[in-house]
Amino acid sequence: MSGHGTPVPMTSRPCGPLKGEARVPGDKSISHRSLILGAMAVGTTHITGLLEGDDVLDTARAMRAFGATVTDHGNGEWSVQGVGVGGFAEPEGVIDCGNSGTGVRLIMGTMATTPITVTFTGDASLNSRPMGRVTDPLALFGTQSVGRAGGRLPMTLVGAVDPVPVTYTTPVPSAQVKSAVLLAGLNAPGQTVVIEKEATRDHTERMLAGFGAEITVEDTAEGRKITLTGQPELRPQTIVVPRDPSSAAFPVCAAIITPGSDVLVPNIGLNPTRAGLFTTLQEMGADLTFENMREEGGEPVADLRAKFSPDLHGIAVPPARAASMIDEYPVLSVVASFARGVTDMQGVKELRVKESDRIDAMAKGLRAAGVTVDEGDDWWRVTGMGHGNVVGGVTVASVLDHRIAMAFMVMGMATQKPMTVDDGSPITTSFPIFEGLMGTLGAQLVRNNA
């Protein structure tokens, strides 16, 4: 529902051991990029394991609006007949990206160097998020943009008629900004260069290379330098989407804090730019192991086994790790609540401008549940209470944010009293099978208006 419709309050009750296999959906980041790059290739790209959440489905609709033929064959199998780099048609209507910051920013980059005019909008959450961090570098290519005050949606972009290549150093670690610039660079002549001082998830670079783009990555004194040669002919691909590590975080963390649990999460992507949460959990003393390590489609993959971990302890999470686990801090803060001691999270200002201000939303909910939280602009600190000592028993605001809603549903599985979120409907944006999957493991999740 992406927060568009009637709120759906949800309650998570303390439960017995979580047991079984958690087959989480396909990776959201790779799903978005598969559709977008498939639409820019010449020929038909075949995708299996696509995440069929609202965010990705909105991107599929957008690619159709630009002229690509996007077909759902059922069971996560899709095909995209592309129109080639620079071949996007001007959409007849407004492009609605729902709740997806990734979707809108990548799509803006994709059309920015094609001479078409496109208006973007989203739900209340997305329309409150700043877009200047993307439209500013896109303006260097010659793209024009007009939006609401503060650079917010709805916003209209006019693609560059004669785009020029760009060299851009990202001011903050953001895979969305980096990817938008690289996607814009596809239809600009010459070489577009992105320099990032801190490495962020690199799915775009890997997939561009897989589709046949000429792209190089090197570590320099300035930072990680990515050089893309523009105006290639992208080749269609067959893509097997690994399961999403950000979605895997929820059953993994639930198992770690719920007594007696033993959960296997198969076929999880372990790209090193995405796997920071799992390293952090192990450092905290979690019983988390990797089985059947392998590589699929250029991405490292493994099966994760998570067991109840009674001796968790707080740690200082290195700031340099933030980019590799930025979406997982909400559920990490839940685990930290059940640890002994302080978990210190630094270098996380990006959390302030996600689907919500995630530090603020989690801090308010955790405090209401009896947990001590301190915070600043770029950091927050959770003082854990140890297993069995977190009270719960409150209703918290999900603020139209799927990860906030799921984090508190995980928390309720191990608190003394149930946890309720005022609206669980945003969960469908990234993890449409969350309720059913957690239920098969033994969780007790209830829709209060059902």
Secondary structure, 3 states (H helix, E strand, C coil): CCCCCCCCCEEEECCCCCEEECCCCECHHHHHHHHHHHHHECCEEEEECCCCCHHHHHHHHHHHHCCCEEEEEECCEEEEECCCCCCCCCCCCCEECCCCHHHHHHHHHHHCCCCCEEEEECCCCHHHCCCHHHHHHHHHHCCEEEEECCCEEEEEEECCCCCCCCEEECCCCCHHHHHHHHHHHCCCCCEEEEEECCCCCCHHHHHHHHCCCCEEEEECCCCEEEEEECCCCECCCEEECCECHHHHHHHHHHHHHCCCCEEEEEEEECCCCCCHHHHHHHHCCCEEEEEEEEEECCEEEEEEEEECCCCCECCEECHHHHHHCHHHHHHHHHHHHCCEEEEEEECCHHHHHCCCCHHHHHHHHHHHCCCEEEEECCEEEEEEECCCCCCECCEECCCCCHHHHHHHHHHHCCCCECEEECCCHHHHHCCCCHHHHHHHHCCEEEECCC
